[in-house]
Amino acid sequence: MTESAHRIHNPFTPEKLATLGAALRLEAGTRLLDLGSGSGEMLCTWARDYGIGGTGVDMSPLFTEQAVARAVELGVADRVTFLHGDAAGFVSEDKVGVAACVGATWIGGGVPGTIELLSRSLRPGGILLLGEPFWRQVPPTEGDAKGCLAQSISDFLSLPGLLASFGDLGYDVVEMVLADQDGWDRYEAAKWLTMRRWLEAHPGDEMAQEVRDLLTSEPVRHAAYTREYLGWGVFALMPRG
């Protein structure tokens, strides 16, 4: 519910998404597989701007419906397809030039498993895209890590540590575009207006008190913890020969 008005379901702004598309030097006709595609903004805008096509898979019926509508709105419905289903274990029948999981590495049980899953759909010379959090600043205490909605400090690596981990898995990092604090604000703060409007429309709902509590606490939690400590980025990887 909190992200129902979002077009991008991570701390990327439209400008960051456009920067990433340009950085990848996408060629017209490239096929992209997007696992955990959300509302389809990446695939739809890149299809419009770069002439690519592809498939998105997401388990949310609402987000899938929004993605289909966005493709129609941008005039790319003939080049992109969105499937409502579980992206975990999904492998494309035809190999793709870009295989992406941007912010949903739980589908493979973490980074290594998600990279392995994506690699099964990738053609030789293709690029993997992975969206993943990292510690912008390592929290001083476990309590601060929990304030970022992590279970512990060990949940995430520093940026150098994350980049090194890709190398340990046998991949070159060939590009990266990182979110900034404004991106975190746009992702988190947009939820607050959605929650407020929902409360106004559903005052007697059984979830109303839970949503009210979140709306009361989330602005301060975000400002104190997520905004200060947590980074996020999309990393372009290619397997080493």
C-alpha positions in Angstrom: 0.0 0.0 0.0 2.7 2.5 0.9 4.3 2.3 -2.6 1.1 2.2 -4.6 1.7 5.7 -6.0 5.4 5.0 -6.8 6.6 4.6 -10.3 10.1 3.6 -9.1 10.2 1.2 -6.2 13.7 2.0 -4.9 15.7 5.2 -4.0 16.4 6.1 -7.7 15.0 9.3 -9.2 13.9 9.4 -12.9 17.1 11.3 -13.6 19.2 8.5 -12.0 17.3 5.9 -14.0 18.0 7.8 -17.2 21.7 8.2 -16.3 22.0 4.4 -15.9 20.4 3.8 -19.2 22.7 6.2 -21.0 25.7 4.7 -19.1 25.0 1.2 -20.4 25.2 2.4 -24.0 22.1 0.4 -24.9 21.6 -0.4 -28.6 18.2 -0.5 -30.3 16.8 -4.0 -30.4 18.6 -5.1 -27.2 16.4 -7.5 -25.1 16.2 -6.9 -21.3 14.9 -9.3 -18.7 13.8 -7.5 -15.5 13.1 -9.8 -12.5 11.1 -7.9 -9.8 10.1 -5.3 -12.4 7.7 -3.4 -10.1 5.7 -0.8 -12.0 7.9 -1.2 -15.1 9.5 2.2 -15.2 13.0 1.0 -16.1 11.9 -1.2 -19.0 9.3 1.2 -20.3 11.4 4.4 -20.3 14.4 2.6 -21.8 12.2 1.1 -24.5 11.0 4.6 -25.3 14.4 6.3 -25.1 16.7 3.6 -26.5 14.5 1.3 -28.7 15.0 -1.8 -26.6 12.5 -4.5 -25.8 12.0 -7.1 -23.1 10.1 -8.8 -20.4 9.4 -7.8 -16.8 8.3 -10.3 -14.1 6.8 -9.2 -10.7 4.7 -10.9 -8.1 2.5 -7.8 -7.3 -0.7 -7.8 -9.4 -1.0 -4.0 -8.8 2.5 -3.2 -10.0 2.1 -5.5 -13.0 -1.1 -3.7 -13.9 0.6 -0.4 -13.5 3.5 -1.5 -15.7 1.2 -2.6 -18.5 -0.6 0.8 -18.4 2.8 2.6 -18.4 3.8 0.7 -21.5 0.7 1.8 -23.3 1.1 5.4 -22.0 4.7 5.6 -23.4 3.8 3.8 -26.7 6.0 0.8 -26.2 3.4 -1.9 -25.5 4.5 -3.7 -28.7 8.0 -4.1 -27.4 7.7 -4.9 -23.8 5.8 -7.6 -21.9 5.0 -7.8 -18.2 4.2 -11.0 -16.4 2.5 -11.4 -13.1 4.4 -14.2 -11.3 7.2 -15.2 -9.0 10.5 -14.0 -10.4 12.4 -16.5 -8.3 13.7 -19.2 -10.6 12.5 -17.4 -13.8 14.8 -18.0 -16.8 14.2 -16.5 -20.2 13.7 -18.9 -23.1 15.7 -16.7 -25.3 19.0 -15.3 -24.1 19.0 -11.5 -23.4 21.5 -8.7 -23.7 20.7 -7.3 -20.2 19.4 -9.4 -17.2 18.4 -7.3 -14.3 17.3 -7.6 -10.7 17.1 -4.1 -9.3 16.4 -4.1 -5.6 15.0 -7.6 -5.2 17.9 -9.9 -4.6 15.8 -11.9 -2.2 14.5 -13.8 -5.2 17.8 -15.7 -5.4 18.4 -15.8 -1.6 20.9 -12.9 -1.8 23.5 -11.5 -4.2 25.3 -14.7 -5.2 22.2 -16.7 -5.9 20.6 -13.8 -7.8 23.7 -13.4 -10.0 23.6 -17.1 -10.8 19.9 -16.9 -11.7 20.4 -13.9 -13.9 23.4 -15.4 -15.6 21.2 -18.3 -16.9 19.3 -15.8 -19.1 22.3 -13.8 -20.3 23.8 -14.1 -23.8 27.6 -14.0 -24.2 28.8 -10.5 -23.9 25.7 -9.4 -22.0 25.4 -7.3 -18.9 23.9 -8.2 -15.5 22.3 -5.3 -13.5 22.0 -5.7 -9.8 20.4 -3.1 -7.4 21.7 -3.5 -3.9 22.0 -1.6 -0.6 25.4 -0.9 1.1 26.5 1.1 4.1 27.1 4.7 3.1 28.5 5.0 6.6 28.8 1.9 8.8 26.3 2.4 11.7 28.1 2.8 15.1 25.7 0.4 16.9 23.4 -2.5 16.0 20.5 -0.4 17.1 21.4 2.1 14.4 21.4 -0.7 11.9 18.0 -1.8 13.0 16.9 1.9 12.5 17.8 1.3 8.9 15.4 -1.7 8.9 18.4 -4.1 8.8 18.6 -7.0 11.1 22.2 -6.2 11.9 25.3 -4.4 10.7 26.4 -7.6 8.9 23.4 -7.5 6.6 25.2 -5.1 4.3 28.7 -4.4 3.1 30.5 -1.1 2.6 30.6 0.1 -1.0 34.3 -1.1 -1.4 33.3 -4.4 0.2 30.3 -4.9 -2.1 32.4 -4.1 -5.2 35.1 -6.5 -4.1 32.4 -9.2 -3.5 31.4 -9.0 -7.2 35.0 -9.7 -8.1 35.1 -12.6 -5.7 32.2 -14.1 -7.6 34.0 -13.8 -10.9 32.5 -10.6 -12.3 33.9 -7.3 -13.5 32.1 -4.2 -12.4 31.7 -2.2 -15.6 29.4 0.6 -14.5 27.6 1.8 -11.4 25.1 4.5 -10.7 24.5 5.3 -7.0 21.4 6.8 -5.3 21.9 9.9 -3.2 20.0 11.3 -0.2 17.5 13.1 -2.5 16.7 9.7 -4.0 16.1 8.3 -0.6 13.8 11.2 0.2 11.8 10.7 -2.9 11.4 7.0 -2.2 10.6 7.2 1.5 8.8 10.5 1.7 6.4 9.7 -1.1 5.1 6.9 1.1 4.0 9.4 3.7 1.5 11.2 1.5 0.2 7.9 0.3 -0.4 6.8 3.9 -2.1 10.0 4.8 -4.5 9.8 1.9 -5.2 6.2 2.6 -6.0 7.0 6.3 -8.4 9.8 5.1 -10.2 7.3 2.8 -10.2 4.4 5.3 -10.7 5.7 8.8 -12.4 2.6 10.1 -10.1 0.0 8.5 -8.5 -2.6 10.7 -5.1 -1.5 9.5 -5.7 2.2 10.2 -3.9 2.3 13.6 -0.9 0.5 12.1 -0.7 2.9 9.2 -1.2 5.9 11.6 1.7 4.6 13.8 3.9 4.3 10.7 3.1 7.8 9.5 3.9 9.1 12.9 7.3 7.4 13.2 8.7 7.0 9.7 9.7 10.6 8.9 12.0 10.7 12.0 13.3 7.2 11.5 14.2 8.0 7.9 15.9 11.2 8.8 17.9 9.7 11.7 18.9 6.4 10.1 18.3 5.5 6.5 19.1 8.9 5.1 22.4 9.0 7.0 23.8 5.5 6.9 22.3 3.5 4.0 23.5 3.7 0.4 22.0 2.0 -2.6 23.1 1.6 -6.2 22.8 -0.3 -9.4 25.9 -2.2 -10.5 26.6 -3.4 -14.0 28.5 -6.7 -14.1 30.1 -8.8 -16.8 31.5 -12.3 -16.2 35.2 -12.7 -16.4 36.6 -14.9 -19.1 
